[in-house]
C-alpha cells in the first residue's frame, strides 16, 4: 500500500515564502511623488533661470524671520495653552470661566482680524497703561505675541484633552502615596499627557509656520512680505510667488514627514 504524500511547509530560506506583499498602485503615495516633482522642477529653475534665481536670492533672507517668529510664538503658545488648559479643568469656577472665555473668544474671531486687533489695539493700550512708548514695540514682537495668544487658545483644548485622557485612578494613586495635586500633575499626569498629544502639537506647529505668513500685514519682512516686495518692484509675479510656494512647501513637507516618523515610533514603542 502506497504511503500518502507528505506536504512539507515552505522553508524559511525559500525566497517565495519571504517575499513581501506587493504594494498596490492605489496605495502608492502618489501625492508625495507629485510634491517632490514640483520641488525638483523648482530647484532646477532656481539654478538655471536668472529671474527665478534672483527671486530666490531676494526672498531667502526672510526664512530667518519666519522661523524666528514661528519658534518664539509657538514657545509662548505652549505656555499660554498649558495654563489655559489647566484652567479649563480647574475646580475654581472663576479660573475655569476665564479660561473658557479666552478659548471661545479666540476661536470665534478670524486669525487675521485677531492679529490686527492685538497689534494695533491691544498692544498700544497695554503699552500706554504701562508708560511705554508704543513705537518701541517692534512689528516682529507684535506678530509673535499675536500668534502666541491665538494658538494658545487652540493648544489649550489639546492640553485639556490630553490631561483628561489619563485615567483618574492615576491621580488618586499619586495622592495616596502622599503627593499633592500639583506634584501628581507635574510628575505623573503631564508627562503622559504630553506624550499622547505630541503629534497634535506637531500639527499645530506646522500650522503656525504657515500662519506666520499673516505677519506680512504688519510689514514684517518674512518670506511672504519679501515676496510681495520683490513682485511689486520687478513685476515678476510668477517667479516671486512660485519661489514663495517652494519655501513653504519644502519646510512643511519636511516637518510633516518627520512628524509621521515620530508617530510611527510612538506606536512601535507603545507595543
C-alpha positions as CSV (number, residue, x, y, z in Angstrom):
1,X,0.0,0.0,0.0
2,X,1.5,3.4,-1.0
3,X,2.2,5.9,1.7
4,X,0.3,9.2,1.5
5,X,2.3,12.2,0.2
6,X,3.5,14.5,2.9
7,X,3.4,18.2,2.1
8,X,6.2,20.0,3.9
9,X,5.8,23.7,4.9
10,X,7.9,26.1,2.8
11,X,11.5,26.5,4.1
12,X,12.4,29.8,5.8
13,X,15.1,30.2,3.2
14,X,12.6,29.9,0.4
15,X,12.5,33.4,-1.2
16,X,8.9,33.0,-2.2
17,X,7.9,32.4,1.4
18,X,9.6,35.6,2.5
19,X,8.6,37.8,-0.4
20,X,6.8,40.9,1.0
21,X,3.3,41.6,-0.4
22,X,3.3,43.9,-3.4
23,X,2.2,47.4,-2.9
24,X,-1.0,48.2,-4.8
25,X,-0.7,51.2,-7.2
26,X,-3.8,52.6,-5.4
27,X,-1.9,52.6,-2.1
28,X,1.3,54.1,-3.5
29,X,2.0,57.7,-2.2
30,X,1.5,59.4,-5.5
31,X,0.9,62.7,-3.6
32,X,4.4,62.6,-2.3
33,X,5.8,61.9,-5.8
34,X,3.8,64.9,-7.2
35,X,5.1,67.3,-4.4
36,X,8.7,66.1,-4.8
37,X,8.4,66.5,-8.5
38,X,7.3,70.1,-8.1
39,X,10.2,70.8,-5.7
40,X,12.7,69.3,-8.1
41,X,11.4,71.3,-11.0
42,X,11.6,74.5,-8.9
43,X,15.2,73.6,-7.8
44,X,16.2,73.3,-11.5
45,X,14.6,76.6,-12.3
46,X,16.3,78.3,-9.3
47,X,19.6,77.1,-10.6
48,X,19.1,77.7,-14.3
49,X,16.6,80.6,-14.7
50,X,18.1,84.0,-13.8
51,X,14.7,85.5,-13.0
52,X,13.8,82.7,-10.6
53,X,17.3,82.8,-9.1
54,X,17.0,86.5,-8.5
55,X,13.7,86.0,-6.7
56,X,15.1,83.2,-4.7
57,X,18.1,85.3,-3.5
58,X,15.8,88.2,-2.6
59,X,13.3,86.1,-0.7
60,X,15.8,83.8,1.1
61,X,16.7,86.1,4.0
62,X,13.0,86.1,5.0
63,X,13.3,82.5,6.1
64,X,15.3,83.5,9.2
65,X,12.5,85.9,10.3
66,X,9.8,83.3,9.5
67,X,11.5,80.6,11.6
68,X,12.2,83.1,14.4
69,X,8.5,84.2,14.6
70,X,7.3,80.6,14.5
71,X,9.6,79.2,17.1
72,X,9.2,82.1,19.5
73,X,5.5,82.3,19.0
74,X,5.0,78.6,19.5
75,X,7.1,78.6,22.6
76,X,4.9,81.2,24.2
77,X,1.8,79.5,22.9
78,X,2.8,76.3,24.7
79,X,2.9,78.3,28.0
80,X,-0.5,80.1,27.3
81,X,-2.0,76.8,26.2
82,X,-0.9,74.8,29.2
83,X,-2.1,77.5,31.6
84,X,-5.5,77.8,29.8
85,X,-5.8,74.0,29.6
86,X,-5.2,73.6,33.3
87,X,-7.7,76.4,33.8
88,X,-10.3,74.6,31.8
89,X,-10.2,71.6,34.2
90,X,-9.8,73.7,37.3
91,X,-12.4,73.3,40.1
92,X,-12.2,77.0,40.7
93,X,-15.2,78.5,38.8
94,X,-13.6,81.9,38.3
95,X,-10.4,80.4,36.8
96,X,-12.4,78.0,34.7
97,X,-14.7,80.7,33.3
98,X,-11.8,82.9,32.5
99,X,-10.1,80.1,30.6
100,X,-13.3,79.2,28.7
101,X,-13.8,82.9,27.8
102,X,-10.3,83.2,26.4
103,X,-10.6,80.0,24.3
104,X,-14.1,80.7,22.9
105,X,-13.2,84.4,22.2
106,X,-10.1,83.5,20.2
107,X,-11.8,80.6,18.4
108,X,-14.7,82.9,17.4
109,X,-12.7,85.5,15.5
110,X,-10.7,85.1,12.3
111,X,-6.9,84.9,12.7
112,X,-6.2,87.9,10.5
113,X,-8.6,90.1,12.4
114,X,-7.1,89.0,15.7
115,X,-3.6,89.8,14.5
116,X,-4.7,93.3,13.5
117,X,-6.7,93.9,16.7
118,X,-3.9,92.6,19.0
119,X,-1.2,94.5,17.2
120,X,-2.9,97.9,16.7
121,X,-5.4,98.0,19.6
122,X,-4.4,95.8,22.5
123,X,-0.6,96.4,22.4
124,X,-0.9,100.2,22.2
125,X,-3.5,100.1,25.1
126,X,-1.2,98.0,27.2
127,X,2.0,100.0,26.5
128,X,0.1,103.2,27.2
129,X,-1.1,101.9,30.6
130,X,2.5,100.8,31.4
131,X,4.1,104.1,30.3
132,X,6.0,102.5,27.4
133,X,6.3,104.2,24.0
134,X,4.2,102.2,21.5
135,X,6.9,102.7,18.8
136,X,9.4,100.7,20.9
137,X,7.4,97.5,20.3
138,X,8.6,96.1,17.1
139,X,6.3,94.6,14.5
140,X,8.1,91.3,14.9
141,X,7.3,91.2,18.6
142,X,3.7,92.1,17.9
143,X,3.4,89.3,15.4
144,X,5.0,86.8,17.9
145,X,2.6,87.9,20.7
146,X,-0.4,87.8,18.4
147,X,0.3,84.3,17.1
148,X,1.2,83.1,20.7
149,X,-2.2,84.3,22.1
150,X,-4.1,82.9,19.1
151,X,-2.5,79.5,19.1
152,X,-2.5,79.3,22.9
153,X,-6.3,79.0,22.7
154,X,-6.1,76.1,20.3
155,X,-3.4,74.4,22.3
156,X,-5.4,74.8,25.5
157,X,-8.0,72.4,24.1
158,X,-5.3,69.9,23.2
159,X,-3.7,70.0,26.6
160,X,-7.2,69.7,28.2
161,X,-8.0,66.6,26.1
162,X,-4.5,65.1,26.8
163,X,-4.9,65.5,30.6
164,X,-8.4,64.1,30.6
165,X,-7.2,61.1,28.6
166,X,-5.1,59.9,31.6
167,X,-7.2,57.6,33.9
168,X,-8.3,59.4,37.0
169,X,-7.1,56.5,39.1
170,X,-3.5,57.6,38.5
171,X,-4.2,60.9,40.3
172,X,-5.8,59.0,43.1
173,X,-2.9,56.6,43.3
174,X,-0.4,59.5,43.4
175,X,-2.4,61.3,46.2
176,X,-2.5,58.1,48.2
177,X,1.3,58.0,48.1
178,X,1.4,61.4,49.7
179,X,1.8,63.6,46.6
180,X,0.0,66.9,46.4
181,X,-2.3,67.5,43.5
182,X,0.3,69.8,42.0
183,X,3.1,67.2,42.3
184,X,0.9,64.5,40.9
185,X,0.0,66.7,37.9
186,X,3.7,67.7,37.3
187,X,5.3,64.3,37.7
188,X,2.6,61.7,36.8
189,X,-0.2,63.2,34.7
190,X,1.5,65.8,32.5
191,X,4.4,63.7,31.2
192,X,2.0,61.0,30.0
193,X,-0.4,63.6,28.6
194,X,2.3,65.5,26.7
195,X,3.5,62.2,25.2
196,X,-0.1,61.5,24.0
197,X,-0.6,64.9,22.5
198,X,2.8,65.4,21.0
199,X,1.6,64.6,17.4
200,X,-1.2,67.1,17.7
201,X,1.3,69.7,19.0
202,X,3.4,68.9,15.9
203,X,0.5,69.6,13.6
204,X,-0.2,72.9,15.3
205,X,3.5,73.9,14.9
206,X,3.2,73.3,11.2
207,X,0.0,75.3,11.1
208,X,1.7,78.2,12.9
209,X,4.6,78.0,10.4
210,X,2.1,78.6,7.6
211,X,0.1,81.2,9.5
212,X,3.3,83.2,10.2
213,X,2.8,84.4,6.6
214,X,-0.1,86.6,8.0
215,X,2.6,88.7,9.8
216,X,3.1,90.3,6.3
217,X,0.1,92.5,7.1
218,X,2.2,94.1,9.8
219,X,5.0,94.7,7.3
220,X,7.2,92.1,8.9
221,X,9.9,91.2,6.4
222,X,9.4,87.4,6.5
223,X,9.0,85.2,3.4
224,X,5.6,86.4,2.3
225,X,6.4,90.1,2.7
226,X,9.7,89.8,0.8
227,X,7.9,88.0,-2.0
228,X,5.4,90.8,-2.2
229,X,8.2,93.4,-2.3
230,X,10.1,91.6,-5.0
231,X,6.9,91.1,-7.1
232,X,6.0,94.8,-6.7
233,X,9.4,96.1,-7.6
234,X,10.2,93.8,-10.6
235,X,6.6,92.8,-11.7
236,X,7.9,89.2,-11.7
237,X,4.8,87.8,-10.0
238,X,5.0,84.1,-11.2
239,X,8.7,83.8,-10.2
240,X,8.1,85.5,-6.8
241,X,5.2,83.5,-5.7
242,X,6.4,80.2,-7.1
243,X,9.6,80.6,-5.1
244,X,7.5,81.5,-2.0
245,X,5.5,78.3,-2.5
246,X,8.7,76.4,-2.9
247,X,10.0,77.7,0.5
248,X,6.8,76.9,2.5
249,X,6.2,73.5,0.8
250,X,9.8,72.4,1.5
251,X,9.5,73.3,5.2
252,X,6.1,71.9,5.8
253,X,6.8,68.7,3.8
254,X,10.0,68.0,5.8
255,X,8.2,68.7,9.1
256,X,5.2,66.5,8.1
257,X,7.5,63.6,7.2
258,X,9.4,63.9,10.5
259,X,6.1,64.0,12.3
260,X,4.9,60.9,10.6
261,X,8.1,59.1,11.5
262,X,7.7,60.2,15.1
263,X,4.1,59.0,15.3
264,X,5.2,55.6,13.9
265,X,7.9,55.4,16.5
266,X,5.4,56.2,19.2
267,X,3.1,53.4,18.0
268,X,6.0,51.0,17.8
269,X,7.3,52.0,21.3
270,X,3.8,51.5,22.8
271,X,3.6,47.8,21.7
